[in-house]
C-alpha cells in the first residue's frame, strides 16, 4: 500500500492535472482533453481495445525527496514532522510505503497503547514526556479546519511499577533521574500502596513507583557528522497484488520498517563488510512475538487503575468501562516464541501470566479470558533501545526503529527528531545522539532498565 504526503494541490496521478488558468483567462480542462483523445484513437482503430493513456494514479511518483519505508506510527510521525517543519509549504515531497494495507499485522495497531515516563535513560523519559504533551494538545497539531476536534480518548491513568527488595534501590535511583527530567513520579511504600489501591496484594513488594503523565519543555542540541561512502539513488516499490515494481528516485530513505528494518538495511548494503568493521556492522533488530490477552473480571480494580507492572514482569491495565482488562508478560529468552506467525499461545497465559496476576490482584482468580492477539516488537538485541538518525556509511539512509516495545508511545518525539536531523543536520528538541547507529560498532550500550 502506498501512502503519499504531498503538497496540497498536487494531482493523484502522473497524467492528472488540475484546471489551470493561462494568460487571457483560458482554462485547460485536461481530463476532458484526455477523454476526447481516447475517443478519437478508438474511432481510428475500430474493434480494438485501446488504452494507450493508462491511468497511473495507483502508482507512486517517479521522484520523491524522501521515501519512508514503513507506514506505522513511526513512519507517519516522521512524515508529519517533515511536512510540519519544512521551510515553505510544498518544499518537500514525501512518499510513505507500507506493505500491509490492512494494518492487521502492523505493530502500531496491536500495541498495548500505554505511555510510560518511568525509564532509566534521560532520553527515553524526554521522549515520553514530549509524546504526552503532543497527545494532550493533539488539536494544535492535527486539527482540520471546519471539522470536529479530534478525540483520541487519551486516558492518562499513569503507570504503577512494583519493585522487590533487590530492585528497590535501583527504582529509587531511577526516580531521581525521572524527576530531574521533569516527570511527575512518586515513590510509595507497601502501606501507601495498599491505602491508594486496596485491591492490590503487596506481598513481595518493597517499593512502588507511581507516574503521572505530564509534559516537558527541555531543549537540547548536538552536531554529529556522518561519513559519506555510499548513497541510495532510488527505491523499487512493489505494487499491491501485482508483480509490478515502480522505481522512485529519491534523496533520502527513512527506514521505519519496524521488525523488518534489518532486512531493509541489508538491501542497502548495511552490514555487508568484514566482521568487526563499521562496514560489517549489521542493524541488530529482529521480530519478537508478544502476546496480549483480554479478560473480564466484574470484581476487578476500578476506573482509576493505572497500568500495573508486577515484580514478575506481568502487567495489566483496564480496557474501557466494562470491567475488561488487557495485559501479558514478556517471555524469557528461553521462552521466546517462533515469530514466523502471529498465532497466540493460550497456555502461556494460563501457565506464565495468570498465576502472577492472581497473586497480585486476588480478584483476578476468577477472571475469564475473552480474546487475545499477538504482535511484533522491533527488538533491538544489542541494548533494547531505539536507533535514530543517519547511517554513518549509507549517508542518506536514516533510522527510526528498534524501540523494542515503546515505539508507539514515543513516536511523536522520534518523528520530530528524525525530521530535524534530515532538515537541520542535528537534533534540536531532544538530544538523541546516544541512539545513533555508530554505538553498535563502538560497543557502547545504553542500557534501559525498565523495558516491559
Order of alpha helices (4+ residues) and beta strands (2+ residues): beta-beta-beta-alpha-beta-alpha-beta-alpha-alpha-beta-alpha-beta-alpha-beta-beta-beta-alpha-beta-beta-beta-beta-alpha-beta-beta-beta-alpha-alpha
